[in-house]
C-alpha cells in the first residue's frame, strides 16, 4: 500500500496518541482542536507561564511571571507524546514577568523585568546560569503595561529587539519619541562589553516603531527579515463622547521595518488614532472602513483625515479585545502563528485562541489584503467562550521546535500545550482512552477531539 505524507503523519500521530500513557488533563474547560491538528497538555502547575524558548540541547525554558525562569526536559515518544522528565528553576527572580531569548550561540540568556533587560552566561548542557546577571538595556520602568518582549534578530546577528508599552496614566507622553514609551527598539549588543553600562531605552538604539500602545508580540520573518508586531489596542474607547468599545478599536498587525534600521521609525498613532474594526458602531463614520484609523475625539488637531495623513495604518486588523500576545513564523516563512489571550472588557468574551495567518515567503508580508476580516484560521480555541476568562485557557507565549511542533503557554491555567499537524480529517486532543467524552464543543475549523479518563502526571518545579 502506498502512503502519502499526510497519511504517514496521521498514522504516526495516532500511534503515538494510542501509546501515550503519561497524559495530563486540562485544569479548566477542554480546548477545541482544529481539523488536521493533534494537541496534548504536557505540563501543568506552573506560575503564569508566559514566553517560551528552547536552548541548544532542546530543553524548554519558560518565564513564570513573578517567579523566574524554569527549565524542563521531556522524554519524547513521538507525535505530541511528551512525558515530563526533569524540571527545575533556572533563575529565581520574581521581577521577571515576560520576555526571554538566547544569543545565537546559546551561551547568553536574556530575560526582562519591567525596568531592564538582564543577561546571564548560560551553560545549556549543565542547565545552569553562571554568575550574576548584568543589565544590557535599562530605564524602562513605568506603570500599567510592564511586559518587555525580547527577540534576538537572525537577519542582523547580535541585535536585540525590545518592546515597551505605554504608561496609561501618562499616555500623552507617547507623543514624544524621546519618552521611550509605546515603542519597539533594536539594540546592537555586539559592541557592548561586560564593562559597559546598559543601553538607555529612551535614548539609544533604533526606533523600529512608536505610537504603539502595547505591542506584546514581535516576530522576524525567517527569510525576508521583516519585523512585525501585534498590537493590543486600547479598552473602553469613546468616539466623540459615544461608547464604541464593544467592537472598536481593532487589534493590529504592524510592519516595523527591518532590524538593520531600514524602513523603520513609523508612528502608528497611539494615543490619538486607532484602527477601525466595526464601522457601524462608530458615529460620524463617513469615509471609514476596516483597517483605517479614526480619531477618538475629533477636534481641530486630530480628525480622521489627520490620522490617515500623519500615522501609519496597520497591515492587518483583528477583532477588538482579542488581545494578541505572540507571533511566531514557520521556518519556510509561509505561515505565522498568533496567540490571542482574550477579552476582559466586553459583554461577550472574544479571543482565547491560537490562529494561523498565511504569509508570502518571498516578500515577508501577509498575503491577505489590509481590509481583510477573515485572514485568521483557528488552530486551538475554547469550546465555550462564555466561561472565559475564569474557566478557560488563555494562550500567551508560542514556540516552534525543530520538529515543527507548536508549543503554547496558557498563563491563566499554568499549562503548556504541544500541537502538531497530522493531515487528518479531525482535531485530536490526546487523552488516555476510557470515558468516551469528547472535546466538549464545536468551533469553526474544528472537529470533535478524543478525550479519556482523568489521570495526571505531576510536574516537579
C-alpha positions as CSV (number, residue, x, y, z in Angstrom):
1,X,0.0,0.0,0.0
2,X,1.3,3.5,-0.9
3,X,1.1,6.1,1.8
4,X,1.1,9.9,1.3
5,X,3.0,12.2,3.6
6,X,-0.3,13.3,5.2
7,X,-1.4,9.7,5.9
8,X,2.0,8.8,7.3
9,X,1.9,11.8,9.6
10,X,-1.6,10.9,10.7
11,X,-0.6,7.2,11.3
12,X,2.4,8.2,13.3
13,X,0.5,10.7,15.4
14,X,-2.4,8.3,16.0
15,X,0.0,5.6,17.1
16,X,1.7,8.0,19.5
17,X,-1.6,9.0,20.9
18,X,-2.6,5.4,21.5
19,X,0.6,4.6,23.2
20,X,0.9,7.8,25.3
21,X,0.2,6.9,28.9
22,X,1.7,10.0,30.6
23,X,-1.1,12.5,29.8
24,X,-2.3,15.5,31.8
25,X,-5.8,16.8,31.9
26,X,-6.5,20.5,31.5
27,X,-7.2,22.4,34.7
28,X,-10.2,24.2,33.1
29,X,-12.5,23.7,30.2
30,X,-11.3,21.4,27.4
31,X,-10.0,23.2,24.3
32,X,-11.1,22.5,20.8
33,X,-8.5,21.5,18.2
34,X,-8.8,22.4,14.6
35,X,-9.2,19.8,11.8
36,X,-5.8,18.3,10.9
37,X,-4.2,19.0,14.2
38,X,-3.4,17.0,17.3
39,X,-2.7,18.5,20.7
40,X,-1.6,17.4,24.1
41,X,-1.2,19.0,27.5
42,X,2.4,18.3,28.6
43,X,3.0,20.5,31.7
44,X,0.8,22.0,34.4
45,X,1.1,23.6,37.8
46,X,3.3,26.5,36.5
47,X,3.1,30.0,37.8
48,X,1.7,32.3,35.0
49,X,3.9,30.9,32.2
50,X,4.5,33.5,29.5
51,X,7.3,33.3,26.9
52,X,8.9,30.0,25.8
53,X,12.4,29.4,24.4
54,X,14.5,26.3,23.5
55,X,18.1,26.1,24.5
56,X,20.8,24.4,22.4
57,X,20.1,21.0,24.0
58,X,16.4,21.1,23.3
59,X,15.4,21.9,26.9
60,X,12.4,24.2,27.3
61,X,12.8,27.5,29.1
62,X,9.7,29.1,30.4
63,X,9.3,32.5,32.0
64,X,7.0,32.1,35.0
65,X,5.8,35.6,35.7
66,X,6.5,36.7,39.3
67,X,8.7,33.7,39.9
68,X,11.6,33.3,37.4
69,X,12.7,31.0,34.6
70,X,12.1,27.3,34.8
71,X,13.9,24.7,32.7
72,X,12.1,21.5,31.5
73,X,13.2,18.3,29.8
74,X,10.8,15.8,28.3
75,X,11.0,12.2,27.2
76,X,9.8,12.3,23.5
77,X,7.7,9.3,22.5
78,X,6.9,10.8,19.1
79,X,4.0,13.0,17.9
80,X,2.8,15.1,20.8
81,X,3.5,12.4,23.3
82,X,6.0,14.1,25.6
83,X,6.4,13.0,29.2
84,X,8.0,15.4,31.8
85,X,11.4,14.1,32.6
86,X,13.1,16.8,34.8
87,X,12.2,20.3,35.7
88,X,14.0,22.9,37.9
89,X,14.1,26.6,38.5
90,X,16.9,28.0,36.3
91,X,16.6,31.6,37.6
92,X,14.6,32.5,40.7
93,X,13.7,36.2,40.3
94,X,10.1,37.4,41.0
95,X,10.7,40.6,38.9
96,X,10.9,38.6,35.7
97,X,7.5,38.8,34.0
98,X,7.5,38.0,30.3
99,X,10.4,38.3,27.9
100,X,13.1,35.7,27.1
101,X,15.6,35.0,24.3
102,X,19.0,33.5,23.7
103,X,22.1,34.6,21.8
104,X,22.8,32.9,18.5
105,X,25.4,30.6,20.1
106,X,23.1,29.8,23.0
107,X,25.7,30.9,25.6
108,X,23.9,34.0,26.8
109,X,20.4,34.1,28.2
110,X,18.3,37.3,28.2
111,X,15.2,38.0,30.2
112,X,13.2,41.1,31.1
113,X,11.8,42.9,34.1
114,X,9.7,46.0,33.9
115,X,12.8,48.1,34.3
116,X,15.6,46.3,32.4
117,X,16.8,43.5,30.1
118,X,19.2,41.2,32.0
119,X,21.8,38.9,30.6
120,X,23.3,35.7,32.1
121,X,26.1,33.4,31.0
122,X,24.3,30.2,30.3
123,X,25.5,26.6,30.3
124,X,22.9,24.7,28.3
125,X,24.5,21.3,28.8
126,X,24.6,21.8,32.6
127,X,21.3,23.6,32.7
128,X,22.6,26.5,34.8
129,X,23.4,30.2,34.6
130,X,26.8,31.4,35.8
131,X,27.5,34.5,37.9
132,X,25.3,37.5,38.4
133,X,23.2,39.0,35.6
134,X,24.2,42.2,34.0
135,X,21.9,44.9,32.6
136,X,22.1,45.4,28.9
137,X,19.1,47.7,28.4
138,X,17.6,49.8,31.2
139,X,15.4,52.8,32.0
140,X,12.1,51.1,31.1
141,X,10.1,51.5,34.3
142,X,6.5,52.6,34.0
143,X,3.1,51.7,35.4
144,X,0.3,49.8,33.8
145,X,1.9,47.9,30.8
146,X,5.0,46.4,32.1
147,X,5.9,43.4,29.9
148,X,9.1,43.8,27.8
149,X,9.1,41.4,24.9
150,X,12.6,40.3,23.7
151,X,13.6,39.0,20.2
152,X,17.1,38.3,19.0
153,X,17.3,39.1,15.3
154,X,18.6,36.5,12.9
155,X,18.7,38.8,10.0
156,X,21.1,41.1,11.9
157,X,23.0,39.0,14.3
158,X,23.7,40.5,17.7
159,X,20.7,42.8,17.5
160,X,18.2,42.6,20.4
161,X,14.7,43.8,19.7
162,X,12.8,45.1,22.8
163,X,9.1,46.1,23.0
164,X,7.9,48.6,25.7
165,X,4.3,49.5,26.3
166,X,2.5,52.7,27.4
167,X,2.2,54.2,30.9
168,X,-1.5,54.7,30.5
169,X,-1.7,57.2,33.3
170,X,0.7,59.3,31.2
171,X,-0.4,58.2,27.8
172,X,0.2,61.6,26.2
173,X,3.9,61.1,26.8
174,X,3.9,58.6,23.9
175,X,3.6,61.7,21.6
176,X,7.3,62.3,22.3
177,X,9.6,59.7,20.8
178,X,12.2,60.6,23.4
179,X,10.0,59.4,26.2
180,X,10.7,55.8,25.2
181,X,7.1,54.9,25.8
182,X,4.9,52.8,23.5
183,X,7.8,51.8,21.3
184,X,9.8,48.9,19.8
185,X,13.6,49.5,19.6
186,X,16.6,47.5,18.4
187,X,19.9,47.4,20.2
188,X,23.3,46.2,18.8
189,X,24.8,44.1,21.5
190,X,28.0,43.1,19.6
191,X,29.9,46.1,20.9
192,X,28.5,46.1,24.4
193,X,31.3,44.7,26.6
194,X,31.0,43.4,30.1
195,X,32.4,46.7,31.4
196,X,30.0,48.9,29.6
197,X,26.8,50.3,31.2
198,X,23.5,49.3,29.8
199,X,21.8,51.0,26.9
200,X,19.2,53.6,27.8
201,X,15.9,52.5,26.2
202,X,14.7,56.1,25.8
203,X,17.8,57.5,24.0
204,X,19.7,54.6,22.5
205,X,19.1,52.0,19.8
206,X,17.0,52.1,16.6
207,X,13.3,53.1,16.9
208,X,11.6,50.4,14.8
209,X,8.1,51.8,15.6
210,X,6.4,54.1,18.0
211,X,2.9,55.2,18.8
212,X,2.3,51.6,19.8
213,X,0.2,51.2,22.9
214,X,1.3,47.6,23.8
215,X,2.9,45.5,21.1
216,X,3.5,42.4,23.2
217,X,4.2,40.0,20.3
218,X,7.1,40.7,18.0
219,X,8.4,38.4,15.2
220,X,11.0,38.5,12.5
221,X,10.3,36.8,9.2
222,X,12.9,34.0,8.7
223,X,13.7,34.6,5.0
224,X,12.9,38.2,4.3
225,X,13.8,39.7,7.7
226,X,10.7,41.8,8.0
227,X,9.8,42.7,11.6
228,X,6.1,42.5,12.6
229,X,4.4,43.3,15.9
230,X,0.9,42.5,17.1
231,X,-0.7,45.4,19.0
232,X,-3.0,45.3,22.0
233,X,-5.2,48.3,21.4
234,X,-7.0,50.4,24.0
235,X,-10.0,49.4,26.0
236,X,-13.1,51.5,27.0
237,X,-13.0,53.8,23.9
238,X,-15.4,56.6,23.2
239,X,-15.8,58.3,19.9
240,X,-16.9,61.9,20.2
241,X,-18.4,61.0,23.5
242,X,-20.2,57.8,22.3
243,X,-19.1,54.4,23.7
244,X,-17.8,52.3,20.9
245,X,-15.7,49.9,23.0
246,X,-17.6,46.7,22.3
247,X,-16.2,46.2,18.8
248,X,-13.6,49.0,18.4
249,X,-10.8,49.7,18.1
250,X,-9.4,46.6,16.3
251,X,-6.2,44.9,17.4
252,X,-3.4,45.5,14.9
253,X,-0.6,43.7,13.0
254,X,2.0,46.3,12.2
255,X,5.1,46.2,9.9
256,X,8.0,47.8,11.7
257,X,10.7,47.5,9.0
258,X,14.0,45.6,9.4
259,X,16.4,45.1,12.4
260,X,19.2,46.9,10.4
261,X,17.2,50.2,10.5
262,X,15.7,50.0,7.0
263,X,12.1,51.2,6.6
264,X,11.8,51.9,10.4
265,X,10.6,54.7,12.6
266,X,6.9,54.9,11.7
267,X,4.4,56.3,14.2
268,X,1.2,54.2,14.4
269,X,-1.0,56.8,16.1
270,X,-1.3,56.0,19.8
271,X,-2.7,57.7,21.8
272,X,-4.9,59.6,19.4
273,X,-5.7,57.3,16.4
274,X,-6.9,53.7,16.3
275,X,-7.9,51.1,13.8
276,X,-11.5,50.6,12.8
277,X,-13.0,47.1,13.2
278,X,-16.7,47.6,13.1
279,X,-17.6,50.7,11.1
280,X,-21.3,51.0,12.0
281,X,-20.6,51.2,15.7
282,X,-18.6,54.4,15.2
283,X,-20.6,57.7,14.9
284,X,-19.7,60.2,12.2
285,X,-18.1,57.3,10.2
286,X,-18.1,58.7,6.7
287,X,-15.0,57.6,4.9
288,X,-14.1,54.9,7.4
289,X,-13.6,51.2,6.7
290,X,-11.9,48.3,8.3
291,X,-8.2,49.0,9.0
292,X,-8.5,52.8,8.6
293,X,-7.7,54.9,11.6
294,X,-10.2,57.0,13.4
295,X,-9.7,59.8,16.0
296,X,-11.3,59.1,19.3
297,X,-12.1,62.8,19.7
298,X,-12.4,64.8,16.6
299,X,-11.2,68.4,17.0
300,X,-9.1,71.0,15.2
301,X,-5.9,69.0,15.9
302,X,-7.0,65.4,15.4
303,X,-9.5,64.3,12.8
304,X,-9.9,61.1,10.8
305,X,-8.2,62.7,7.9
306,X,-5.3,63.7,10.2
307,X,-4.9,60.1,11.3
308,X,-4.8,58.9,7.7
309,X,-2.2,61.5,6.7
310,X,0.0,61.5,9.7
311,X,0.2,58.0,11.0
312,X,1.0,54.5,9.6
313,X,-2.1,52.2,9.3
314,X,-2.0,48.6,10.4
315,X,-1.1,46.0,7.8
316,X,-4.0,43.9,9.1
317,X,-6.7,44.5,11.7
318,X,-8.2,41.8,14.0
319,X,-11.3,41.9,16.2
320,X,-11.4,44.2,19.2
321,X,-10.4,42.8,22.5
322,X,-8.7,39.6,21.1
323,X,-5.5,40.7,22.9
324,X,-2.7,39.3,20.7
325,X,0.3,38.1,22.7
326,X,2.8,36.5,20.4
327,X,3.7,35.9,16.7
328,X,5.9,33.1,15.5
329,X,6.8,32.2,11.9
330,X,7.3,28.7,10.4
331,X,10.9,28.1,9.1
332,X,9.7,28.4,5.5
333,X,8.1,31.7,6.1
334,X,4.8,30.7,4.7
335,X,2.8,31.0,7.9
336,X,2.7,32.8,11.2
337,X,1.0,31.6,14.4
338,X,-0.6,34.2,16.6
339,X,-1.9,33.8,20.2
340,X,-4.9,35.8,21.5
341,X,-5.2,35.9,25.3
342,X,-8.8,37.2,25.1
343,X,-11.0,39.9,26.3
344,X,-11.8,41.2,29.8
345,X,-13.7,44.4,29.0
346,X,-16.5,43.2,26.7
347,X,-20.1,41.9,27.4
348,X,-19.5,38.7,25.4
349,X,-16.0,37.3,25.7
350,X,-13.9,37.0,22.5
351,X,-10.4,35.8,21.6
352,X,-8.9,33.0,23.7
353,X,-7.3,31.1,20.8
354,X,-4.2,30.4,18.7
355,X,-4.6,31.1,15.0
356,X,-2.5,30.9,11.8
357,X,-2.0,33.5,9.2
358,X,-0.8,32.9,5.6
359,X,2.4,34.7,4.7
360,X,4.2,35.4,1.4
361,X,7.7,33.9,2.0
362,X,9.2,35.9,-0.9
363,X,8.2,39.4,0.3
364,X,8.0,38.7,4.1
365,X,4.4,40.2,4.3
366,X,1.0,38.7,4.9
367,X,-1.0,37.5,1.8
368,X,-4.3,38.9,2.9
369,X,-5.3,42.4,1.9
370,X,-5.3,45.2,4.5
371,X,-9.1,45.3,4.5
372,X,-9.5,41.5,5.2
373,X,-11.7,40.4,8.1
374,X,-11.2,36.7,7.7
375,X,-7.4,36.2,7.4
376,X,-7.1,34.1,10.6
377,X,-7.6,30.4,10.7
378,X,-8.1,28.9,14.1
379,X,-5.7,26.2,15.4
380,X,-6.9,25.7,19.0
381,X,-9.7,27.5,20.7
382,X,-12.0,27.3,23.8
383,X,-15.2,25.3,23.3
384,X,-17.4,27.7,25.3
385,X,-16.3,31.4,25.4
386,X,-19.0,32.2,27.9
387,X,-16.9,30.6,30.7
388,X,-13.9,32.9,29.9
389,X,-11.8,34.3,31.3
390,X,-12.1,32.5,34.6
391,X,-12.6,28.9,33.4
392,X,-10.7,28.6,30.1
393,X,-7.2,28.6,28.8
394,X,-5.6,31.9,27.8
395,X,-2.7,31.4,25.3
396,X,0.3,33.7,25.6
397,X,3.8,32.5,24.6
398,X,4.4,30.4,21.4
399,X,7.4,28.5,20.2
400,X,8.2,26.1,17.4
401,X,10.6,23.2,18.0
402,X,12.9,21.5,15.5
403,X,10.2,19.0,14.6
404,X,7.7,21.8,13.7
405,X,5.6,21.2,16.8
406,X,3.8,24.3,18.2
407,X,4.2,24.9,21.9
408,X,1.7,27.1,23.7
409,X,1.7,28.6,27.2
410,X,-1.5,29.4,29.0
411,X,-0.7,31.8,31.8
412,X,-4.2,31.7,33.4
413,X,-4.2,27.9,33.9
414,X,-0.4,27.4,34.4
415,X,-0.1,25.0,31.5
416,X,1.9,24.2,28.4
417,X,0.3,22.6,25.3
418,X,2.0,21.0,22.3
419,X,0.3,20.8,18.9
420,X,1.3,19.0,15.7
421,X,-0.2,18.8,12.2
422,X,-1.5,15.4,11.3
423,X,-3.2,15.9,8.0
424,X,-6.2,14.1,9.3
425,X,-9.9,15.0,9.0
426,X,-10.5,15.7,12.6
427,X,-8.9,17.5,15.5
428,X,-7.5,15.3,18.2
429,X,-6.7,16.2,21.8
430,X,-4.7,13.3,23.2
431,X,-6.0,11.7,26.4
432,X,-5.8,8.1,27.6
433,X,-8.9,6.4,26.2
434,X,-11.5,5.5,28.8
435,X,-14.5,7.6,29.5
436,X,-15.7,8.3,25.9
437,X,-16.0,12.1,26.4
438,X,-15.4,14.4,23.5
439,X,-13.8,17.8,23.2
440,X,-16.8,19.4,24.8
441,X,-17.9,21.6,22.0
442,X,-17.7,22.6,18.4
443,X,-15.9,25.5,16.8
444,X,-15.0,26.9,13.4
445,X,-12.3,24.9,11.6
446,X,-12.6,22.3,14.4
447,X,-13.9,18.8,14.8
448,X,-14.6,16.6,17.8
449,X,-11.5,15.6,19.7
450,X,-10.6,12.4,21.7
451,X,-10.7,12.6,25.5
452,X,-10.3,9.9,28.1
453,X,-10.1,9.2,31.8
454,X,-8.7,11.8,34.1
455,X,-5.2,10.8,35.0
456,X,-2.3,13.2,35.5
457,X,1.4,13.1,35.9
458,X,2.8,15.6,38.4
459,X,5.4,18.0,37.3
460,X,8.0,19.0,39.9
461,X,9.3,22.5,39.5
